[in-house]
Amino acid sequence: MSKWRVVNLHISVLLLIFVSPCWGELVIRVTQGNDTPTKIAVAPIVNANDSLTLDVARIVEADLQRSGLFSVTPRKDMLAYPSLVKDVYYRDWRLLGSEYLVIGAMTPREAGRYDIEFSLLNVTAQKVVFRHKVSGNARQMRDLSHLISDKVYQAITGIRGIFSTRIAYVTAMRASGQYVYRLHVADADGAREKLMLESSEPIMSPTWSPDGQSLAYVSFETGRPAIWRQSLSTAERQQLTNFKGLNGAPAWSPDGREMALVLSKDGNPEIYLLNLGSMQFRRLTRHFAIDTEPTWMPDGKSLLFTSDRGGTPQIYKLNIASKATERLTFEGNYNARASLAPDGRTLAMVHRQSNVFHIAAFDLQTRRLRELTETRLDESPTVAPNGAMIMYATKQNDRGVLAAVSLDAGVKYVLPARAGDVREPSWSPFLR
């Protein structure tokens, strides 16, 4: 594979596979769940205000079901809909096979706000695991639902929930003989899709700021690739680079003060640092090979990046202060597009063995590599902020879709658009 093919791989894939005539919100289909899912029942959340039509309990059910770790008791099979602990008859829920039960009630407050008081009960042990309350207005009901899901998920699994996070992704369609590209942001379940940018030129590599308030991405709208920063709340945009040649692969530092990126302004694709306060650039790599796709280590002192300096694309580690470089991957003839889990140990990446691209997990301590997917054209992995899931782009029935797989490969689900193709996923950090 040539050097320029390494750099342009994601551009060419984007241009070739986005062929559907329309797009829409993401939908989710769980294709593989845990072999022994935890059985949980979510009773309807009693609502004293009939003007609120959103079914909070249904959203909680969908969140837990989508995780692949839970089997939800159908509402039609429930013998009662308790909202208070004193009204729960554990025997009824044991007969249904439920191991846990979520109950709750919603109470209207002043200034259009609502309290949702809910409890998680262990049916087997016949005890209350916790009681909790969340508050918000009518427009925040979906947010409150995801918060309930997060709380329940963490109490049972010991892992922080990601139902309140968001994802960014790119869709494209062909209209009137040309492609139209869109950058979207949506809830982790695909709901509340929001359009951030539309362009007749490609949009690539969206990435979240550490505080979850902004996106950086590559846009070709000026006739060549340039890196932009955009506020999610105001949609205000700022162009960060405008050099000739390659401007790509933006990656925010953990403290949000700097951005690692790839520039070829000096003749060869190299890794640079951009100070977002002073807007000064600092070159980090100097090699005749192509260095690209930087990813920060959690301590902010080192970067991982892709380079073909060893003959094939592989993952390297760069100490920012000393510039010392170490090759990390050796298995397979292609390892690229690294995405690091928050623990700083597990690395998701695109791995090729025998001319097939899969998503793999690489343990930075043991140097053990595990293939997680079985499809043939997998790319752009992004790790959830709790480190439990990896989202990536792939193809299904000749359409570009997003998919997700757990790090143990036991849970898998697909997020196709209702119509059209979707690519370039980026999972947000935990949102305050």
C-alpha positions in Angstrom: 0.0 0.0 0.0 1.4 3.4 -1.0 2.0 6.2 1.5 -0.6 8.4 0.0 -3.1 5.6 0.1 -2.6 5.4 3.8 -3.5 9.1 4.2 -6.4 9.1 1.7 -7.9 5.7 2.8 -10.8 7.3 4.7 -11.4 10.0 2.1 -11.7 7.4 -0.7 -14.0 5.1 1.4 -16.2 8.1 2.2 -16.6 9.1 -1.4 -17.2 5.6 -2.7 -19.8 4.1 -0.3 -22.1 7.1 0.3 -24.6 6.4 -2.5 -28.0 6.3 -0.9 -30.5 8.9 -2.1 -31.6 10.0 1.4 -30.8 9.9 5.1 -32.6 10.0 8.5 -32.3 9.4 12.2 -30.4 6.3 13.4 -32.3 3.3 14.6 -30.9 0.5 16.7 -31.1 -3.3 16.3 -29.4 -5.5 18.9 -27.9 -8.4 17.0 -26.2 -10.2 19.8 -26.7 -10.0 23.6 -25.2 -11.6 26.7 -25.8 -15.3 26.9 -27.1 -14.9 30.5 -28.7 -11.5 30.6 -30.0 -10.0 33.8 -33.8 -10.1 33.9 -35.2 -6.8 34.9 -38.7 -5.2 35.0 -39.4 -1.5 34.6 -42.8 -0.6 35.8 -44.5 2.4 34.2 -43.5 5.6 35.8 -46.7 7.1 37.3 -47.3 10.5 35.8 -49.6 13.0 37.5 -49.6 15.3 34.4 -51.5 13.9 31.4 -50.0 16.6 29.1 -46.6 14.8 29.2 -46.8 12.1 26.6 -43.2 10.8 26.8 -43.1 7.3 28.4 -40.1 7.5 30.7 -40.2 3.8 31.6 -40.2 2.8 27.9 -37.0 4.8 27.3 -35.3 3.1 30.3 -36.4 -0.3 29.0 -34.9 0.5 25.6 -31.7 1.7 27.1 -31.2 -1.4 29.2 -32.2 -3.8 26.4 -29.8 -2.1 24.0 -26.9 -2.7 26.3 -27.3 -6.4 25.6 -26.8 -7.2 29.3 -30.5 -7.1 30.2 -33.6 -9.0 29.3 -36.7 -6.8 30.0 -39.9 -8.2 31.3 -42.7 -7.3 28.9 -45.2 -4.8 30.4 -48.1 -6.9 29.2 -47.0 -9.7 31.5 -46.8 -7.5 34.6 -49.4 -8.3 37.3 -49.3 -4.8 38.8 -47.7 -1.4 38.2 -46.4 -0.3 41.6 -44.8 3.1 42.1 -44.0 2.8 45.8 -41.8 0.2 47.6 -44.6 -0.6 50.0 -46.9 -1.7 47.1 -44.4 -4.2 45.7 -45.2 -7.9 46.2 -41.9 -9.6 45.4 -43.6 -13.0 44.8 -45.4 -11.6 41.8 -42.1 -10.5 40.2 -40.3 -13.7 41.0 -43.1 -15.6 39.2 -42.2 -13.5 36.1 -38.5 -14.4 36.5 -37.5 -10.8 37.1 -34.3 -10.4 39.1 -34.6 -6.7 39.5 -37.5 -4.2 39.4 -37.5 -0.4 38.7 -40.4 1.6 40.0 -41.1 5.3 40.3 -43.4 8.3 40.1 -43.3 11.8 38.6 -44.5 14.8 40.5 -45.0 18.3 39.0 -43.3 21.2 40.8 -43.2 25.0 40.4 -42.0 26.8 37.3 -42.8 23.9 35.0 -40.4 21.4 36.6 -40.9 17.8 37.6 -39.4 15.4 40.1 -39.0 11.7 39.2 -38.4 9.6 42.3 -37.5 6.1 41.5 -36.1 2.9 43.2 -34.2 -0.2 42.1 -35.3 -3.3 43.9 -33.5 -6.7 44.1 -36.3 -9.1 43.7 -34.3 -12.2 44.6 -33.0 -10.7 47.8 -36.3 -8.8 48.4 -34.6 -5.5 49.3 -34.2 -2.0 48.0 -30.9 -1.4 46.2 -31.3 2.4 46.1 -33.8 5.3 46.0 -33.0 8.3 43.9 -34.5 11.5 42.5 -33.9 13.4 39.3 -35.5 16.8 38.4 -36.0 18.7 35.2 -38.6 20.4 32.9 -40.7 18.8 30.2 -38.1 19.3 27.5 -35.6 17.4 29.6 -37.7 14.2 30.1 -35.5 12.2 27.7 -32.4 13.3 29.5 -34.0 12.3 32.9 -34.9 8.9 31.4 -31.3 8.3 30.4 -30.1 9.4 33.8 -32.3 6.8 35.4 -30.9 4.2 33.0 -27.4 5.2 33.9 -28.1 4.9 37.6 -29.7 1.5 37.3 -27.0 0.1 35.0 -24.1 1.2 37.3 -25.8 -0.2 40.4 -26.1 -3.7 38.8 -23.0 -3.9 36.6 -20.6 -1.7 38.6 -19.8 0.2 35.3 -20.8 3.8 34.7 -23.7 4.0 32.2 -23.3 5.7 28.8 -27.0 6.3 28.0 -26.7 10.1 28.6 -23.8 10.4 26.2 -24.0 11.6 22.6 -22.5 10.6 19.2 -21.4 12.6 16.2 -21.4 11.1 12.7 -21.4 12.0 9.0 -24.1 11.1 6.5 -24.1 11.6 2.7 -26.4 11.3 -0.2 -26.2 11.8 -4.0 -28.6 14.5 -5.2 -28.7 16.1 -8.7 -25.4 14.4 -9.7 -23.4 15.4 -6.6 -22.9 14.3 -3.0 -24.3 16.2 -0.1 -22.6 15.7 3.3 -24.0 16.3 6.7 -22.5 16.3 10.2 -25.0 15.3 12.9 -25.0 15.0 16.6 -27.5 12.7 18.4 -28.2 10.9 21.6 -26.4 7.6 22.1 -29.6 5.8 21.1 -29.8 7.8 17.9 -32.7 10.1 19.0 -32.8 13.9 18.8 -30.6 14.1 15.8 -29.2 17.6 15.3 -27.7 18.9 12.1 -24.4 20.8 12.7 -23.2 21.3 9.1 -24.3 20.6 5.5 -21.9 20.8 2.6 -21.4 19.7 -1.0 -17.8 18.8 -0.1 -16.7 16.0 2.2 -16.8 16.3 6.0 -14.5 13.9 8.0 -13.0 13.0 11.3 -15.4 14.6 13.9 -14.0 14.6 17.4 -15.3 15.9 20.7 -13.7 18.4 23.0 -13.1 17.0 26.5 -15.9 19.1 28.0 -18.4 17.9 25.3 -19.2 21.4 24.3 -17.5 21.6 20.9 -16.6 19.5 17.9 -13.5 19.6 15.7 -13.7 18.2 12.2 -12.2 18.3 8.7 -14.2 20.1 6.0 -13.3 20.5 2.3 -15.7 23.4 1.8 -12.9 25.8 0.9 -11.7 23.6 -1.9 -9.1 21.8 0.2 -9.1 20.1 3.6 -9.2 22.4 6.6 -9.8 21.8 10.3 -12.7 23.6 12.0 -13.9 24.0 15.5 -17.7 24.4 16.2 -19.7 25.1 19.4 -22.6 22.7 19.8 -24.7 25.3 21.7 -24.3 28.3 19.4 -23.2 26.6 16.2 -20.4 29.2 16.0 -17.5 28.0 13.8 -13.8 28.8 13.7 -11.4 27.7 11.0 -8.2 26.5 12.7 -6.0 25.6 9.7 -5.7 26.8 6.1 -2.4 25.4 4.9 -1.8 23.9 1.5 -1.8 20.2 1.4 -3.1 18.0 4.1 -4.9 19.4 7.2 -6.5 16.5 9.0 -7.0 14.1 12.0 -7.7 16.7 14.8 -7.5 15.3 18.3 -8.1 17.4 21.5 -5.7 17.1 24.3 -7.2 15.8 27.6 -7.2 19.3 29.1 -8.7 20.9 26.0 -5.9 23.4 25.6 -4.1 21.9 22.6 -5.0 19.9 19.5 -2.9 17.3 17.8 -3.3 17.3 14.1 -1.7 16.3 10.8 -0.2 18.9 8.4 1.8 18.4 5.2 2.6 22.1 4.8 6.4 21.3 5.1 6.2 18.7 2.3 5.4 15.5 4.3 2.4 14.6 6.5 3.7 15.1 10.1 2.1 15.4 13.6 1.8 18.9 15.0 0.5 20.5 18.1 -1.8 23.5 18.0 -2.0 25.7 21.1 -5.7 26.8 21.1 -5.0 29.8 23.1 -2.0 31.3 21.2 -2.9 29.5 17.9 0.8 28.6 17.6 1.9 25.3 15.9 4.6 23.0 17.1 6.0 20.2 15.0 6.4 16.8 16.8 7.5 14.3 14.2 10.2 14.4 11.5 10.3 11.4 9.3 10.2 10.7 5.6 7.3 8.3 6.2 3.7 9.4 6.6 2.7 10.1 10.3 -1.0 10.5 10.9 -4.1 9.8 13.1 -2.8 11.1 16.5 -4.5 9.9 19.7 -3.7 11.3 23.2 -2.7 9.1 26.1 -4.8 10.1 29.2 -1.9 11.8 31.0 -1.5 14.2 28.1 2.3 13.5 27.9 2.3 11.0 25.0 0.5 10.5 21.7 -0.3 7.4 19.7 -0.2 7.7 15.9 -0.2 5.7 12.7 2.9 5.6 10.6 4.2 3.4 7.7 7.8 4.1 8.7 8.2 0.3 9.3 6.9 -0.5 5.8 3.3 -1.0 6.6 0.8 1.1 8.7 1.3 0.4 12.4 0.7 2.2 15.7 3.5 4.1 17.4 3.8 5.9 20.7 5.5 9.4 20.9 6.7 11.0 24.1 5.9 14.7 23.5 8.7 16.1 25.7 11.6 13.8 24.5 10.2 13.0 21.0 11.2 9.3 21.8 9.1 7.0 19.5 8.2 3.3 20.1 6.4 0.9 17.8 3.5 -0.8 19.5 1.9 -3.1 17.0 3.5 -5.9 15.0 0.7 -8.4 14.4 -1.0 -8.1 11.0 0.0 -6.0 8.0 -2.2 -3.0 8.8 -3.0 -1.4 12.2 -4.4 2.1 12.2 -7.1 4.6 13.4 -6.4 4.1 17.1 -9.0 5.0 19.7 -8.0 4.7 23.3 -10.2 3.6 26.2 -10.3 6.0 29.2 -8.2 3.5 31.3 -5.3 4.1 29.0 -4.8 0.4 28.5 -7.2 -0.9 25.8 -6.7 0.4 22.3 -9.4 -0.1 19.6 -8.1 0.0 16.1 -8.6 -1.1 12.5 -6.7 -4.3 12.0 -6.0 -6.1 8.8 -5.1 -9.8 8.5 -5.4 -11.6 5.1 -6.8 -8.5 3.3 -9.8 -8.2 5.6 -10.3 -5.1 7.8 -11.7 -5.8 11.3 -12.0 -3.9 14.5 -9.5 -5.2 17.1 -8.7 -4.5 20.7 -5.0 -4.2 21.7 -3.9 -4.4 25.3 -1.0 -1.9 25.8 0.3 -3.8 28.8 0.2 -7.4 27.6 0.5 -6.5 23.9 -2.3 -9.0 23.2 -4.5 -8.4 20.2 -8.1 -9.6 19.9 -10.3 -9.3 16.8 -13.8 -8.2 17.8 -15.8 -8.0 14.5 -16.4 -10.4 11.7 -17.5 -8.1 8.9 -15.2 -7.2 6.1 -14.9 -3.4 5.8 -14.8 -2.0 9.4 -13.3 1.3 10.1 -13.3 4.5 12.3 -13.5 2.9 15.8 -14.5 5.1 18.7 -14.5 3.9 22.3 -17.4 4.8 24.7 -16.3 6.9 27.7 -16.9 4.0 30.1 -14.6 1.8 28.0 -17.2 -1.0 27.7 -18.3 -0.5 24.0 -16.7 0.4 20.7 -18.7 2.0 17.9 -17.4 1.8 14.3 -18.4 2.1 10.7 -19.1 -0.8 8.5 -21.2 -2.0 5.6 -24.5 -3.9 5.7 -26.4 -4.8 2.5 -24.2 -2.4 0.5 -25.1 0.4 2.9 -22.8 2.3 5.3 -24.0 1.8 8.9 -22.7 2.3 12.4 -22.3 -0.7 14.6 -21.1 -1.3 18.2 -19.4 -4.2 19.9 -18.5 -4.8 23.6 -14.8 -5.3 24.4 -15.5 -8.9 25.2 -17.3 -9.2 21.8 -20.4 -10.6 23.7 -22.7 -7.7 22.8 -23.3 -6.3 19.4 -25.8 -3.9 17.9 -26.2 -2.0 14.6 -27.3 1.6 14.1 -28.3 2.1 10.5 -29.9 5.3 9.3 -33.6 5.0 8.5 -32.4 5.7 4.9 -29.0 6.4 3.4 -25.4 5.8 4.6 -23.6 6.9 7.7 -19.9 7.0 8.6 -17.2 8.6 10.8 -18.7 8.0 14.3 -17.3 9.8 17.4 -18.5 9.0 20.9 -18.8 12.0 23.3 -17.2 12.1 26.7 -19.4 11.9 29.8 -21.6 15.0 29.7 -22.2 17.0 32.9 
